[in-house]
Amino acid sequence: MTEQEFLLKNEPQVFAQIKKSIEHERMSHAYLFEGESGTGKHQMSMWLAKRLFCTNVIANEPCNVCNNCIRIQLNEHPNVQVIKPEGQTIKVDQIRRLQAEFSKKGFEAKRQVFIISDADKMNVSAANSLLKFLEEPQAGLLAILETSALGRILPTIQSRCQLIHFTPLSKTHLFESLIAEGVGEKSATLLASLTNSFEKAIEFSQDEWFNSAKDAVLTWHRYLEKADLQAFIFVQKKLAPLAKEKEQQFTLLQMLLFYFRQQRKKEVANLPQLQKVNGILELILQAEQKLRANVAFQNVCEQLVLRIVRLS
């Protein structure tokens, strides 16, 4: 799916706004793209960079096949710089290198674009260095900052950028986008329940760990559904070794929540069974809270099994 196709489907208003600004030559010198992960911020940044450098613009759209478009796609264009965190933060040296790079002569074109992904991860020194850059922008320079945590961006930086808000993907749009990418219907339904991010969902679907985890949690759900104490042993033998990282542990519990929510839909006419499933869903949510409080994952899951068995 090209940037154009993604943005037309998921962020049509933002897309139309940016295209209109280009068409009427009313571009800001700095944009702050704000929204949850996977809502299209980076697709918009890349589309905008391509549109500004494309040598074969058709109907106000970049062609995606000219030399400039391809080089931007490959992060190889000298006039388009993409800055990402090095480790956990964006450091002041990265911003200084960016400034030095754009101060050099002999660029292929007068226009210059820089994109800062996860701009909220700039450390204080980097943010202050960027602020100076934005206060005295060079002619032809376009800055694009992307963030999923607007509150962590200095107010002084925000005030020097045009803020563009990206809305989260609806579950329906995410599901349809995943189906269009060849993801199976059952997997697409599960993925749409776990994230609002198309990129994250695709990453999950191609992850060997995720597919193993999906099968494991489905087996665990079947044990729990029958109040079978094999579920307790399954935690020790399969789940605990499978989820060493915190994010993986939360993902397993979220998958379990999904499977019981699917079961609840089937039990809507069976009041006693419906009440039982609702009780299980509450126990899973409590288990997530314990995990956030740093209770060991295996202990959380073992306690969850015993509490679900007692409901039967």
C-alpha positions as CSV (number, residue, x, y, z in Angstrom):
1,M,0.0,0.0,0.0
2,T,1.5,3.3,-1.1
3,E,1.6,6.4,1.2
4,Q,-1.2,7.9,-1.0
5,E,-3.4,4.9,-0.6
6,F,-2.9,4.7,3.1
7,L,-3.6,8.4,3.7
8,L,-6.6,8.5,1.4
9,K,-8.1,5.6,3.3
10,N,-7.2,6.5,6.9
11,E,-6.4,10.3,7.1
12,P,-8.3,11.9,4.2
13,Q,-8.8,15.2,5.9
14,V,-5.2,15.7,6.8
15,F,-4.1,14.5,3.4
16,A,-6.4,17.0,1.7
17,Q,-5.2,19.8,4.0
18,I,-1.5,19.2,3.2
19,K,-2.2,18.8,-0.6
20,K,-4.2,22.1,-0.6
21,S,-1.3,23.9,1.2
22,I,1.1,22.7,-1.4
23,E,-1.2,23.6,-4.3
24,H,-1.7,27.2,-3.0
25,E,1.9,27.6,-1.9
26,R,1.0,28.1,1.7
27,M,3.4,25.6,3.3
28,S,4.5,26.2,6.9
29,H,8.2,26.1,7.6
30,A,7.7,23.5,10.4
31,Y,5.0,20.9,11.0
32,L,4.3,18.9,14.2
33,F,2.5,15.7,13.3
34,E,0.8,14.4,16.5
35,G,-1.1,11.1,17.0
36,E,-0.9,7.5,18.1
37,S,1.6,5.2,16.6
38,G,0.6,3.8,13.2
39,T,-1.9,6.6,12.4
40,G,0.0,7.7,9.3
41,K,2.3,10.4,10.6
42,H,5.4,9.0,8.9
43,Q,3.6,8.1,5.7
44,M,2.5,11.8,5.5
45,S,6.1,12.9,6.1
46,M,7.4,10.7,3.4
47,W,4.7,11.6,1.0
48,L,5.3,15.3,1.6
49,A,9.1,14.9,1.0
50,K,8.5,13.0,-2.2
51,R,5.9,15.6,-3.4
52,L,8.4,18.4,-2.9
53,F,11.3,16.7,-4.8
54,C,9.4,14.6,-7.4
55,T,10.4,15.4,-10.9
56,N,7.2,13.9,-12.4
57,V,4.3,15.2,-10.3
58,I,1.0,14.1,-11.7
59,A,-2.3,15.7,-10.4
60,N,-0.5,17.1,-7.3
61,E,0.8,13.6,-6.4
62,P,4.5,12.3,-6.4
63,C,5.1,9.6,-9.0
64,N,6.9,7.2,-6.7
65,V,9.1,6.0,-9.5
66,C,11.5,8.9,-10.4
67,N,15.0,9.0,-9.1
68,N,14.2,11.5,-6.3
69,C,11.1,9.5,-5.1
70,I,13.1,6.3,-5.0
71,R,16.0,7.9,-3.1
72,I,13.7,9.4,-0.5
73,Q,12.0,6.0,-0.1
74,L,15.4,4.4,0.5
75,N,16.5,7.3,2.8
76,E,19.3,8.1,0.4
77,H,18.4,11.6,-0.7
78,P,21.0,14.2,0.4
79,N,18.3,16.9,0.9
80,V,16.0,14.8,3.1
81,Q,17.3,13.8,6.5
82,V,15.4,11.4,8.8
83,I,16.4,11.6,12.5
84,K,15.5,8.7,14.9
85,P,16.4,8.0,18.5
86,E,19.8,6.5,19.1
87,G,18.9,4.1,21.8
88,Q,16.2,5.6,24.1
89,T,16.7,9.3,23.1
90,I,17.5,11.8,20.4
91,K,20.8,13.4,21.4
92,V,22.1,16.9,20.9
93,D,24.9,15.6,18.7
94,Q,22.3,14.3,16.2
95,I,20.7,17.8,15.9
96,R,24.1,19.4,15.6
97,R,25.0,17.0,12.8
98,L,21.8,17.8,11.1
99,Q,22.5,21.6,11.3
100,A,26.0,21.0,10.0
101,E,24.8,18.9,7.1
102,F,22.3,21.5,6.0
103,S,24.9,24.3,6.3
104,K,27.0,22.7,3.6
105,K,27.0,24.0,0.0
106,G,26.4,22.1,-3.2
107,F,23.1,20.5,-2.5
108,E,21.2,19.0,-5.4
109,A,18.3,21.4,-4.8
110,K,17.7,24.5,-2.8
111,R,14.9,22.9,-0.7
112,Q,15.9,20.9,2.3
113,V,13.6,18.7,4.5
114,F,14.3,17.1,7.8
115,I,12.0,14.6,9.6
116,I,12.3,13.8,13.3
117,S,10.6,10.6,14.3
118,D,9.6,10.2,17.9
119,A,10.4,13.9,18.5
120,D,9.2,13.5,22.1
121,K,12.3,11.5,22.8
122,M,14.7,14.4,22.3
123,N,16.7,15.1,25.4
124,V,16.7,18.6,26.9
125,S,19.9,19.7,25.1
126,A,18.6,18.3,21.7
127,A,15.3,20.1,22.1
128,N,17.0,23.4,22.9
129,S,19.3,23.0,20.0
130,L,16.3,22.3,17.7
131,L,14.5,25.3,19.1
132,K,17.3,27.6,17.9
133,F,17.1,26.0,14.5
134,L,13.4,26.7,14.3
135,E,13.6,30.2,15.6
136,E,15.8,31.2,12.6
137,P,14.8,28.9,9.8
138,Q,16.8,28.9,6.6
139,A,15.1,29.7,3.3
140,G,13.7,26.6,1.7
141,L,14.0,24.5,4.9
142,L,11.1,22.3,6.0
143,A,11.0,20.7,9.4
144,I,8.6,17.8,10.2
145,L,8.4,16.5,13.8
146,E,6.4,13.3,14.5
147,T,5.2,12.5,18.0
148,S,2.8,10.2,19.8
149,A,3.3,12.2,23.1
150,L,2.5,15.9,22.4
151,G,2.9,16.8,26.1
152,R,6.6,15.9,26.0
153,I,7.3,18.4,23.3
154,L,8.5,21.8,24.6
155,P,5.7,24.4,24.3
156,T,8.2,26.8,22.7
157,I,8.8,24.2,19.9
158,Q,5.1,23.6,19.6
159,S,4.5,27.3,19.1
160,R,6.8,27.4,16.2
161,C,5.2,24.5,14.3
162,Q,1.8,24.0,12.6
163,L,0.2,21.3,14.6
164,I,-1.5,18.5,12.6
165,H,-3.5,15.9,14.5
166,F,-3.8,12.4,13.2
167,T,-6.8,10.4,14.5
168,P,-6.5,6.7,15.5
169,L,-7.5,4.1,12.9
170,S,-11.0,2.7,13.5
171,K,-11.0,-1.0,14.2
172,T,-13.0,-1.5,11.0
173,H,-10.5,0.4,8.9
174,L,-7.6,-1.4,10.5
175,F,-9.3,-4.8,9.9
176,E,-10.0,-3.9,6.2
177,S,-6.5,-2.7,5.7
178,L,-5.0,-5.9,7.1
179,I,-7.3,-8.0,5.0
180,A,-6.1,-6.0,1.9
181,E,-2.5,-6.8,2.9
182,G,-3.4,-10.6,2.8
183,V,-3.7,-11.2,6.6
184,G,-6.3,-13.9,7.4
185,E,-9.7,-12.9,8.8
186,K,-9.2,-14.5,12.2
187,S,-5.7,-13.0,12.6
188,A,-6.9,-9.6,11.4
189,T,-9.7,-9.6,14.0
190,L,-7.2,-10.5,16.7
191,L,-4.6,-7.9,15.6
192,A,-7.3,-5.1,15.4
193,S,-8.1,-5.9,19.0
194,L,-4.5,-5.6,20.1
195,T,-3.4,-2.3,18.4
196,N,-4.6,0.7,16.5
197,S,-1.4,0.8,14.5
198,F,-1.4,-0.7,11.0
199,E,2.4,-0.8,11.0
200,K,2.4,-2.6,14.4
201,A,-0.3,-5.0,13.3
202,I,1.7,-6.0,10.1
203,E,4.8,-6.3,12.2
204,F,2.9,-8.7,14.6
205,S,1.5,-10.7,11.7
206,Q,5.0,-11.4,10.3
207,D,6.5,-12.1,13.7
208,E,7.3,-15.8,14.4
209,W,7.0,-15.2,18.2
210,F,3.5,-13.7,17.7
211,N,2.2,-16.6,15.8
212,S,3.5,-19.1,18.3
213,A,2.0,-17.0,21.1
214,K,-1.4,-16.8,19.4
215,D,-1.5,-20.6,19.2
216,A,-0.3,-21.0,22.8
217,V,-2.9,-18.6,24.2
218,L,-5.7,-20.3,22.3
219,T,-4.7,-23.6,23.9
220,W,-4.6,-21.9,27.3
221,H,-8.0,-20.4,26.7
222,R,-9.4,-23.9,25.9
223,Y,-8.1,-25.3,29.2
224,L,-9.5,-22.3,31.2
225,E,-12.8,-22.5,29.4
226,K,-13.2,-26.0,30.8
227,A,-11.7,-25.1,34.2
228,D,-9.0,-27.7,33.5
229,L,-6.1,-27.6,35.9
230,Q,-3.9,-28.5,32.9
231,A,-4.0,-24.7,32.5
232,F,-1.8,-24.3,35.6
233,I,0.8,-26.7,34.2
234,F,0.6,-25.0,30.8
235,V,1.7,-21.7,32.4
236,Q,4.8,-23.3,33.8
237,K,5.7,-25.4,30.7
238,K,4.7,-23.1,27.9
239,L,3.7,-19.5,28.7
240,A,6.4,-18.5,31.2
241,P,9.2,-19.6,28.9
242,L,7.5,-18.0,25.9
243,A,7.2,-14.5,27.4
244,K,10.4,-13.3,28.9
245,E,9.8,-9.6,28.1
246,K,7.2,-7.4,29.7
247,E,5.6,-6.3,26.5
248,Q,5.2,-10.0,25.4
249,Q,3.6,-10.8,28.8
250,F,1.0,-8.0,28.4
251,T,0.4,-9.2,24.8
252,L,-0.4,-12.7,26.0
253,L,-2.9,-11.4,28.6
254,Q,-4.5,-9.2,25.9
255,M,-4.8,-12.2,23.6
256,L,-6.5,-14.1,26.4
257,L,-8.9,-11.2,26.9
258,F,-9.7,-11.2,23.2
259,Y,-10.6,-14.9,23.2
260,F,-12.9,-14.6,26.2
261,R,-14.5,-11.6,24.6
262,Q,-15.2,-13.6,21.5
263,Q,-16.6,-16.3,23.7
264,R,-18.9,-13.8,25.4
265,K,-20.5,-13.0,22.1
266,K,-21.4,-16.6,21.7
267,E,-22.9,-16.9,25.2
268,V,-25.2,-13.8,25.0
269,A,-28.3,-15.9,25.2
270,N,-27.0,-18.1,28.1
271,L,-27.2,-15.9,31.2
272,P,-25.4,-18.2,33.7
273,Q,-22.5,-18.8,31.2
274,L,-22.5,-15.1,30.2
275,Q,-22.1,-14.1,33.9
276,K,-19.2,-16.6,34.2
277,V,-17.4,-15.2,31.2
278,N,-17.9,-11.6,32.5
279,G,-16.3,-12.7,35.8
280,I,-13.3,-14.2,33.9
281,L,-12.8,-11.0,31.9
282,E,-12.7,-9.0,35.2
283,L,-10.1,-11.4,36.5
284,I,-7.9,-11.0,33.4
285,L,-8.1,-7.2,33.8
286,Q,-7.1,-7.6,37.5
287,A,-4.2,-9.8,36.3
288,E,-3.0,-7.0,34.0
289,Q,-3.0,-4.6,36.9
290,K,-0.9,-7.0,39.0
291,L,1.6,-7.3,36.1
292,R,1.8,-3.5,36.0
293,A,2.6,-3.6,39.7
294,N,5.6,-5.8,38.9
295,V,4.2,-9.1,40.2
296,A,6.1,-11.9,38.5
297,F,4.4,-13.0,35.2
298,Q,4.3,-16.7,36.2
299,N,2.7,-15.9,39.6
300,V,0.2,-13.6,37.9
301,C,-0.9,-16.4,35.5
302,E,-0.9,-19.1,38.1
303,Q,-3.1,-17.0,40.3
304,L,-5.4,-16.3,37.4
305,V,-5.8,-19.9,36.6
306,L,-6.8,-20.8,40.2
307,R,-9.3,-17.9,40.4
308,I,-10.9,-18.9,37.1
309,V,-11.2,-22.5,38.2
310,R,-12.9,-21.4,41.4
311,L,-15.6,-19.6,39.4
312,S,-16.7,-23.0,37.9
